[in-house]
Amino acid sequence: MLPNDVVRYLQQLRPAPDPDIAEMERYAREHRVPIMDPVSMEVLLFVLKTARPRRILEIGTAIGYSAIRMAKALPEARIVTIERDRERYERARFYIGKTNTGRQIEAVFGDALAVGADVAAVAPFDALFIDAAKGQYERFFTLYEPLLAEGGLIISDNVLFKGLVAAEAPGGNKRLWNIAKKIRRYNEWLMARNDYDTVIIPVGDGLAISKKRGERE
Ligand code: SAM
């Protein structure tokens, strides 16, 4: 992972966010809502702008920060995003309205492991962004990958989980250690899939980018 001074350097290099985005970042800080780290966000947007997905599925809306950033960066894209926490979902709807991104973003309330049938109506997706319960990544991946178009991207956040995936022995916190072990298993499973090309980028909390291979690859 990058040293803190390098992270600070990269953060201050990014263009100042617009007032709505800055307000969401402030809200997330004040209410302790986990949203994507700003430097990972820039990497994700760069990858998506290059791939130009028309339909994106996000698992884990929180307050809508990453969905709104994707919508603003990709004005032609349609984004379906799923959140199971009622208060965060309502807050996301509020910000989607405030930023006039409702034409692009459809927020779905529910557990991503249970709402698959509703979401399938919008498929195929050109990109799937997994940013929800860290112990469930493999289940999210296998549940939603049939909805992915050939050549589509699956992006998983937090795959280095505070660096704990590389720790040899449990530290003081058993809960975090258990999550780290699950993410480690996910990373191994993901890297072993030969129907996807995957790279793990050590930015923010670790971003895995997987591209589904086409028939001829
Ligand atoms: N992607 C958001 C962003 O960067 O703005 C941050 C998402 S936050 C890290 C993870 C969210 O996933 C939480 O709000 C949590 O309630 C939600 N979540 C966790 N497991 C879920 C599940 N099985 N179905 C739907 N939402 C889930």
py3Dmol code that shows the C-alpha trace and the ligand (Angstrom):
import py3Dmol

protein = """\
ATOM      1  CA  MET A   1       0.000   0.000   0.000  1.00  0.00           C
ATOM      2  CA  LEU A   2       1.137   3.549  -0.574  1.00  0.00           C
ATOM      3  CA  PRO A   3       2.763   5.530   2.243  1.00  0.00           C
ATOM      4  CA  ASN A   4       0.426   8.145   3.791  1.00  0.00           C
ATOM      5  CA  ASP A   5       2.383  11.124   2.486  1.00  0.00           C
ATOM      6  CA  VAL A   6       2.100   9.779  -1.079  1.00  0.00           C
ATOM      7  CA  VAL A   7      -1.667   9.273  -0.588  1.00  0.00           C
ATOM      8  CA  ARG A   8      -1.975  12.869   0.669  1.00  0.00           C
ATOM      9  CA  TYR A   9       0.078  14.060  -2.299  1.00  0.00           C
ATOM     10  CA  LEU A  10      -2.214  12.221  -4.760  1.00  0.00           C
ATOM     11  CA  GLN A  11      -5.346  13.482  -3.004  1.00  0.00           C
ATOM     12  CA  GLN A  12      -4.280  17.113  -3.203  1.00  0.00           C
ATOM     13  CA  LEU A  13      -3.453  16.703  -6.913  1.00  0.00           C
ATOM     14  CA  ARG A  14      -7.004  15.718  -7.832  1.00  0.00           C
ATOM     15  CA  PRO A  15      -9.246  18.538  -9.103  1.00  0.00           C
ATOM     16  CA  ALA A  16     -11.451  20.075  -6.374  1.00  0.00           C
ATOM     17  CA  PRO A  17     -14.748  18.135  -6.260  1.00  0.00           C
ATOM     18  CA  ASP A  18     -17.941  19.988  -7.170  1.00  0.00           C
ATOM     19  CA  PRO A  19     -20.018  21.235  -4.191  1.00  0.00           C
ATOM     20  CA  ASP A  20     -22.474  18.298  -4.193  1.00  0.00           C
ATOM     21  CA  ILE A  21     -19.660  15.744  -4.208  1.00  0.00           C
ATOM     22  CA  ALA A  22     -17.799  17.678  -1.501  1.00  0.00           C
ATOM     23  CA  GLU A  23     -20.985  17.697   0.592  1.00  0.00           C
ATOM     24  CA  MET A  24     -21.350  13.910   0.229  1.00  0.00           C
ATOM     25  CA  GLU A  25     -17.719  13.393   1.242  1.00  0.00           C
ATOM     26  CA  ARG A  26     -18.353  15.586   4.305  1.00  0.00           C
ATOM     27  CA  TYR A  27     -21.576  13.729   5.176  1.00  0.00           C
ATOM     28  CA  ALA A  28     -19.795  10.361   4.886  1.00  0.00           C
ATOM     29  CA  ARG A  29     -16.999  11.563   7.180  1.00  0.00           C
ATOM     30  CA  GLU A  30     -19.367  13.005   9.766  1.00  0.00           C
ATOM     31  CA  HIS A  31     -21.723  10.004   9.790  1.00  0.00           C
ATOM     32  CA  ARG A  32     -18.993   7.389   9.440  1.00  0.00           C
ATOM     33  CA  VAL A  33     -20.388   5.988   6.204  1.00  0.00           C
ATOM     34  CA  PRO A  34     -17.718   4.061   4.298  1.00  0.00           C
ATOM     35  CA  ILE A  35     -17.418   5.444   0.772  1.00  0.00           C
ATOM     36  CA  MET A  36     -14.784   4.806  -1.805  1.00  0.00           C
ATOM     37  CA  ASP A  37     -11.389   6.272  -1.160  1.00  0.00           C
ATOM     38  CA  PRO A  38     -10.891   9.323  -3.462  1.00  0.00           C
ATOM     39  CA  VAL A  39      -7.789   8.012  -5.228  1.00  0.00           C
ATOM     40  CA  SER A  40      -9.394   4.577  -5.915  1.00  0.00           C
ATOM     41  CA  MET A  41     -12.436   6.472  -7.169  1.00  0.00           C
ATOM     42  CA  GLU A  42     -10.276   8.280  -9.737  1.00  0.00           C
ATOM     43  CA  VAL A  43      -8.782   4.946 -10.874  1.00  0.00           C
ATOM     44  CA  LEU A  44     -12.239   3.381 -11.171  1.00  0.00           C
ATOM     45  CA  LEU A  45     -13.556   6.343 -13.183  1.00  0.00           C
ATOM     46  CA  PHE A  46     -10.519   6.267 -15.460  1.00  0.00           C
ATOM     47  CA  VAL A  47     -10.995   2.550 -16.171  1.00  0.00           C
ATOM     48  CA  LEU A  48     -14.717   3.022 -16.797  1.00  0.00           C
ATOM     49  CA  LYS A  49     -14.201   6.028 -19.064  1.00  0.00           C
ATOM     50  CA  THR A  50     -11.824   3.893 -21.121  1.00  0.00           C
ATOM     51  CA  ALA A  51     -14.190   0.893 -21.238  1.00  0.00           C
ATOM     52  CA  ARG A  52     -17.306   3.086 -21.817  1.00  0.00           C
ATOM     53  CA  PRO A  53     -19.869   0.706 -20.246  1.00  0.00           C
ATOM     54  CA  ARG A  54     -23.485   1.441 -21.123  1.00  0.00           C
ATOM     55  CA  ARG A  55     -24.896  -0.455 -18.148  1.00  0.00           C
ATOM     56  CA  ILE A  56     -23.266  -0.730 -14.750  1.00  0.00           C
ATOM     57  CA  LEU A  57     -24.404  -2.750 -11.755  1.00  0.00           C
ATOM     58  CA  GLU A  58     -23.143  -1.643  -8.343  1.00  0.00           C
ATOM     59  CA  ILE A  59     -23.493  -3.762  -5.207  1.00  0.00           C
ATOM     60  CA  GLY A  60     -23.301  -1.467  -2.186  1.00  0.00           C
ATOM     61  CA  THR A  61     -24.724   2.029  -2.773  1.00  0.00           C
ATOM     62  CA  ALA A  62     -24.229   3.468   0.728  1.00  0.00           C
ATOM     63  CA  ILE A  63     -25.244   7.148   0.237  1.00  0.00           C
ATOM     64  CA  GLY A  64     -24.839   7.058  -3.564  1.00  0.00           C
ATOM     65  CA  TYR A  65     -21.381   8.621  -3.711  1.00  0.00           C
ATOM     66  CA  SER A  66     -19.725   6.221  -6.186  1.00  0.00           C
ATOM     67  CA  ALA A  67     -22.934   5.794  -8.235  1.00  0.00           C
ATOM     68  CA  ILE A  68     -23.253   9.569  -8.648  1.00  0.00           C
ATOM     69  CA  ARG A  69     -19.543   9.950  -9.485  1.00  0.00           C
ATOM     70  CA  MET A  70     -19.929   7.229 -12.162  1.00  0.00           C
ATOM     71  CA  ALA A  71     -23.084   8.863 -13.533  1.00  0.00           C
ATOM     72  CA  LYS A  72     -21.397  12.262 -13.817  1.00  0.00           C
ATOM     73  CA  ALA A  73     -18.278  10.796 -15.455  1.00  0.00           C
ATOM     74  CA  LEU A  74     -20.289   8.660 -17.907  1.00  0.00           C
ATOM     75  CA  PRO A  75     -23.354  10.651 -18.984  1.00  0.00           C
ATOM     76  CA  GLU A  76     -24.511   7.908 -21.372  1.00  0.00           C
ATOM     77  CA  ALA A  77     -24.355   5.130 -18.778  1.00  0.00           C
ATOM     78  CA  ARG A  78     -27.251   3.636 -16.867  1.00  0.00           C
ATOM     79  CA  ILE A  79     -26.430   2.514 -13.326  1.00  0.00           C
ATOM     80  CA  VAL A  80     -28.356   0.072 -11.158  1.00  0.00           C
ATOM     81  CA  THR A  81     -27.190   0.142  -7.544  1.00  0.00           C
ATOM     82  CA  ILE A  82     -28.285  -2.040  -4.612  1.00  0.00           C
ATOM     83  CA  GLU A  83     -28.309  -1.146  -0.903  1.00  0.00           C
ATOM     84  CA  ARG A  84     -29.788  -3.052   2.053  1.00  0.00           C
ATOM     85  CA  ASP A  85     -29.530  -0.345   4.710  1.00  0.00           C
ATOM     86  CA  ARG A  86     -32.749   1.714   4.676  1.00  0.00           C
ATOM     87  CA  GLU A  87     -31.268   4.951   6.031  1.00  0.00           C
ATOM     88  CA  ARG A  88     -28.352   4.915   3.564  1.00  0.00           C
ATOM     89  CA  TYR A  89     -30.682   4.021   0.701  1.00  0.00           C
ATOM     90  CA  GLU A  90     -32.937   7.007   1.542  1.00  0.00           C
ATOM     91  CA  ARG A  91     -29.921   9.295   1.772  1.00  0.00           C
ATOM     92  CA  ALA A  92     -28.713   7.998  -1.607  1.00  0.00           C
ATOM     93  CA  ARG A  93     -32.116   8.807  -3.126  1.00  0.00           C
ATOM     94  CA  PHE A  94     -31.899  12.292  -1.664  1.00  0.00           C
ATOM     95  CA  TYR A  95     -28.469  12.900  -3.242  1.00  0.00           C
ATOM     96  CA  ILE A  96     -29.523  11.334  -6.564  1.00  0.00           C
ATOM     97  CA  GLY A  97     -32.378  13.873  -6.657  1.00  0.00           C
ATOM     98  CA  LYS A  98     -30.135  16.755  -5.610  1.00  0.00           C
ATOM     99  CA  THR A  99     -27.571  15.971  -8.317  1.00  0.00           C
ATOM    100  CA  ASN A 100     -30.189  15.378 -11.053  1.00  0.00           C
ATOM    101  CA  THR A 101     -28.778  11.925 -11.774  1.00  0.00           C
ATOM    102  CA  GLY A 102     -32.115  10.111 -11.414  1.00  0.00           C
ATOM    103  CA  ARG A 103     -32.372   9.745 -15.201  1.00  0.00           C
ATOM    104  CA  GLN A 104     -29.273   7.525 -15.057  1.00  0.00           C
ATOM    105  CA  ILE A 105     -29.342   5.864 -11.637  1.00  0.00           C
ATOM    106  CA  GLU A 106     -31.845   3.304 -10.424  1.00  0.00           C
ATOM    107  CA  ALA A 107     -31.406   2.656  -6.695  1.00  0.00           C
ATOM    108  CA  VAL A 108     -32.729  -0.707  -5.539  1.00  0.00           C
ATOM    109  CA  PHE A 109     -33.470  -1.326  -1.855  1.00  0.00           C
ATOM    110  CA  GLY A 110     -32.723  -4.843  -0.636  1.00  0.00           C
ATOM    111  CA  ASP A 111     -30.120  -7.494  -0.060  1.00  0.00           C
ATOM    112  CA  ALA A 112     -28.056  -8.030  -3.204  1.00  0.00           C
ATOM    113  CA  LEU A 113     -28.195 -11.766  -2.531  1.00  0.00           C
ATOM    114  CA  ALA A 114     -31.994 -11.641  -2.819  1.00  0.00           C
ATOM    115  CA  VAL A 115     -32.900  -9.026  -5.466  1.00  0.00           C
ATOM    116  CA  GLY A 116     -31.147 -10.692  -8.416  1.00  0.00           C
ATOM    117  CA  ALA A 117     -34.363 -11.349 -10.351  1.00  0.00           C
ATOM    118  CA  ASP A 118     -35.373  -7.631 -10.383  1.00  0.00           C
ATOM    119  CA  VAL A 119     -31.932  -6.618 -11.536  1.00  0.00           C
ATOM    120  CA  ALA A 120     -31.794  -9.274 -14.263  1.00  0.00           C
ATOM    121  CA  ALA A 121     -34.439  -7.345 -16.220  1.00  0.00           C
ATOM    122  CA  VAL A 122     -31.851  -4.635 -16.967  1.00  0.00           C
ATOM    123  CA  ALA A 123     -29.060  -7.058 -18.016  1.00  0.00           C
ATOM    124  CA  PRO A 124     -26.655  -7.477 -19.689  1.00  0.00           C
ATOM    125  CA  PHE A 125     -24.270  -5.253 -17.760  1.00  0.00           C
ATOM    126  CA  ASP A 126     -20.944  -4.115 -19.160  1.00  0.00           C
ATOM    127  CA  ALA A 127     -19.496  -3.547 -15.692  1.00  0.00           C
ATOM    128  CA  LEU A 128     -20.173  -4.883 -12.227  1.00  0.00           C
ATOM    129  CA  PHE A 129     -18.786  -3.020  -9.208  1.00  0.00           C
ATOM    130  CA  ILE A 130     -18.668  -5.015  -5.957  1.00  0.00           C
ATOM    131  CA  ASP A 131     -18.370  -2.816  -2.863  1.00  0.00           C
ATOM    132  CA  ALA A 132     -20.522  -4.446  -0.137  1.00  0.00           C
ATOM    133  CA  ALA A 133     -20.193  -7.071   2.657  1.00  0.00           C
ATOM    134  CA  LYS A 134     -16.600  -8.213   2.357  1.00  0.00           C
ATOM    135  CA  GLY A 135     -17.220 -11.813   3.401  1.00  0.00           C
ATOM    136  CA  GLN A 136     -19.647 -12.288   0.477  1.00  0.00           C
ATOM    137  CA  TYR A 137     -17.631 -11.194  -2.542  1.00  0.00           C
ATOM    138  CA  GLU A 138     -17.463 -14.625  -4.139  1.00  0.00           C
ATOM    139  CA  ARG A 139     -21.242 -15.028  -3.751  1.00  0.00           C
ATOM    140  CA  PHE A 140     -21.916 -11.609  -5.322  1.00  0.00           C
ATOM    141  CA  PHE A 141     -19.537 -12.448  -8.151  1.00  0.00           C
ATOM    142  CA  THR A 142     -21.066 -15.845  -8.950  1.00  0.00           C
ATOM    143  CA  LEU A 143     -24.639 -14.599  -8.572  1.00  0.00           C
ATOM    144  CA  TYR A 144     -24.215 -11.652 -10.945  1.00  0.00           C
ATOM    145  CA  GLU A 145     -21.576 -12.760 -13.433  1.00  0.00           C
ATOM    146  CA  PRO A 146     -24.202 -14.494 -15.642  1.00  0.00           C
ATOM    147  CA  LEU A 147     -25.593 -10.980 -16.203  1.00  0.00           C
ATOM    148  CA  LEU A 148     -22.244  -9.686 -17.476  1.00  0.00           C
ATOM    149  CA  ALA A 149     -21.732  -9.059 -21.191  1.00  0.00           C
ATOM    150  CA  GLU A 150     -18.816 -10.736 -22.951  1.00  0.00           C
ATOM    151  CA  GLY A 151     -15.695  -8.629 -22.406  1.00  0.00           C
ATOM    152  CA  GLY A 152     -17.359  -7.004 -19.376  1.00  0.00           C
ATOM    153  CA  LEU A 153     -15.527  -5.812 -16.264  1.00  0.00           C
ATOM    154  CA  ILE A 154     -15.942  -6.880 -12.653  1.00  0.00           C
ATOM    155  CA  ILE A 155     -14.330  -4.471 -10.217  1.00  0.00           C
ATOM    156  CA  SER A 156     -13.996  -5.429  -6.551  1.00  0.00           C
ATOM    157  CA  ASP A 157     -13.019  -2.851  -3.926  1.00  0.00           C
ATOM    158  CA  ASN A 158     -11.207  -3.447  -0.599  1.00  0.00           C
ATOM    159  CA  VAL A 159      -9.376  -6.568  -1.766  1.00  0.00           C
ATOM    160  CA  LEU A 160      -6.267  -5.672   0.252  1.00  0.00           C
ATOM    161  CA  PHE A 161      -8.370  -4.826   3.321  1.00  0.00           C
ATOM    162  CA  LYS A 162      -6.105  -2.416   5.209  1.00  0.00           C
ATOM    163  CA  GLY A 163      -3.118  -4.582   4.251  1.00  0.00           C
ATOM    164  CA  LEU A 164      -4.409  -7.326   6.566  1.00  0.00           C
ATOM    165  CA  VAL A 165      -4.683  -9.848   3.707  1.00  0.00           C
ATOM    166  CA  ALA A 166      -0.889 -10.034   3.776  1.00  0.00           C
ATOM    167  CA  ALA A 167      -0.561 -10.482   7.561  1.00  0.00           C
ATOM    168  CA  GLU A 168       0.943 -13.748   8.747  1.00  0.00           C
ATOM    169  CA  ALA A 169      -0.857 -13.990  12.086  1.00  0.00           C
ATOM    170  CA  PRO A 170      -4.010 -12.523  13.654  1.00  0.00           C
ATOM    171  CA  GLY A 171      -3.499  -9.124  15.230  1.00  0.00           C
ATOM    172  CA  GLY A 172      -5.620  -7.973  18.183  1.00  0.00           C
ATOM    173  CA  ASN A 173      -8.921  -7.845  16.317  1.00  0.00           C
ATOM    174  CA  LYS A 174     -10.432 -11.254  15.575  1.00  0.00           C
ATOM    175  CA  ARG A 175     -13.349  -9.882  13.525  1.00  0.00           C
ATOM    176  CA  LEU A 176     -11.028  -8.003  11.154  1.00  0.00           C
ATOM    177  CA  TRP A 177      -8.773 -11.043  10.890  1.00  0.00           C
ATOM    178  CA  ASN A 178     -11.730 -13.227   9.872  1.00  0.00           C
ATOM    179  CA  ILE A 179     -12.738 -10.756   7.180  1.00  0.00           C
ATOM    180  CA  ALA A 180      -9.122 -10.596   5.956  1.00  0.00           C
ATOM    181  CA  LYS A 181      -9.040 -14.394   5.657  1.00  0.00           C
ATOM    182  CA  LYS A 182     -12.261 -14.361   3.602  1.00  0.00           C
ATOM    183  CA  ILE A 183     -10.904 -11.683   1.285  1.00  0.00           C
ATOM    184  CA  ARG A 184      -7.667 -13.597   0.930  1.00  0.00           C
ATOM    185  CA  ARG A 185      -9.653 -16.660  -0.178  1.00  0.00           C
ATOM    186  CA  TYR A 186     -11.617 -14.486  -2.607  1.00  0.00           C
ATOM    187  CA  ASN A 187      -8.412 -13.075  -4.123  1.00  0.00           C
ATOM    188  CA  GLU A 188      -6.986 -16.574  -4.599  1.00  0.00           C
ATOM    189  CA  TRP A 189     -10.239 -17.802  -6.144  1.00  0.00           C
ATOM    190  CA  LEU A 190     -10.405 -14.748  -8.417  1.00  0.00           C
ATOM    191  CA  MET A 191      -6.811 -15.014  -9.612  1.00  0.00           C
ATOM    192  CA  ALA A 192      -7.339 -18.727 -10.383  1.00  0.00           C
ATOM    193  CA  ARG A 193     -10.284 -18.042 -12.714  1.00  0.00           C
ATOM    194  CA  ASN A 194      -8.917 -18.514 -16.205  1.00  0.00           C
ATOM    195  CA  ASP A 195     -12.051 -17.137 -17.834  1.00  0.00           C
ATOM    196  CA  TYR A 196     -11.093 -13.689 -16.460  1.00  0.00           C
ATOM    197  CA  ASP A 197      -7.958 -11.586 -16.655  1.00  0.00           C
ATOM    198  CA  THR A 198      -7.493  -9.969 -13.239  1.00  0.00           C
ATOM    199  CA  VAL A 199      -5.136  -7.347 -11.907  1.00  0.00           C
ATOM    200  CA  ILE A 200      -5.017  -6.130  -8.296  1.00  0.00           C
ATOM    201  CA  ILE A 201      -4.072  -2.483  -8.003  1.00  0.00           C
ATOM    202  CA  PRO A 202      -2.646  -1.456  -4.599  1.00  0.00           C
ATOM    203  CA  VAL A 203      -4.517   1.839  -4.449  1.00  0.00           C
ATOM    204  CA  GLY A 204      -6.792   2.888  -1.575  1.00  0.00           C
ATOM    205  CA  ASP A 205      -7.965  -0.327   0.081  1.00  0.00           C
ATOM    206  CA  GLY A 206      -7.011  -2.401  -2.984  1.00  0.00           C
ATOM    207  CA  LEU A 207      -8.940  -2.592  -6.249  1.00  0.00           C
ATOM    208  CA  ALA A 208      -9.249  -5.808  -8.300  1.00  0.00           C
ATOM    209  CA  ILE A 209     -10.141  -5.343 -11.948  1.00  0.00           C
ATOM    210  CA  SER A 210     -11.262  -8.478 -13.792  1.00  0.00           C
ATOM    211  CA  LYS A 211     -12.117  -8.650 -17.469  1.00  0.00           C
ATOM    212  CA  LYS A 212     -14.182 -11.504 -18.784  1.00  0.00           C
ATOM    213  CA  ARG A 213     -12.419 -13.180 -21.672  1.00  0.00           C
ATOM    214  CA  GLY A 214     -14.171 -13.432 -25.007  1.00  0.00           C
ATOM    215  CA  GLU A 215     -14.754 -16.759 -26.802  1.00  0.00           C
ATOM    216  CA  ARG A 216     -11.644 -16.366 -28.982  1.00  0.00           C
ATOM    217  CA  GLU A 217      -9.256 -15.287 -26.191  1.00  0.00           C
TER     218      GLU A 217
END
"""
ligand_1 = """\
27
SAM
N -20.025 2.096 -3.115
C -20.258 3.066 -2.070
C -19.472 4.322 -2.359
O -18.254 4.215 -2.633
O -20.061 5.392 -2.315
C -19.838 2.537 -0.722
C -20.475 1.254 -0.328
S -20.149 0.805 1.336
C -18.467 0.453 1.337
C -20.872 -0.786 1.424
C -22.396 -0.764 1.481
O -22.855 -2.059 1.088
C -22.962 -0.488 2.843
O -23.771 0.655 2.814
C -23.777 -1.750 3.189
O -24.990 -1.480 3.859
C -24.030 -2.322 1.802
N -24.198 -3.776 1.773
C -23.459 -4.715 2.408
N -23.874 -5.949 2.085
C -24.936 -5.791 1.243
C -25.818 -6.694 0.600
N -25.712 -8.017 0.763
N -26.772 -6.190 -0.204
C -26.897 -4.845 -0.369
N -26.105 -3.945 0.239
C -25.132 -4.405 1.034
"""
view = py3Dmol.view(width=600, height=400)
view.addModel(protein, "pdb")
view.setStyle({"model": 0}, {"cartoon": {"style": "trace"}})
view.addModel(ligand_1, "xyz")
view.setStyle({"model": 1}, {"stick": {}})
view.zoomTo()
view.show()
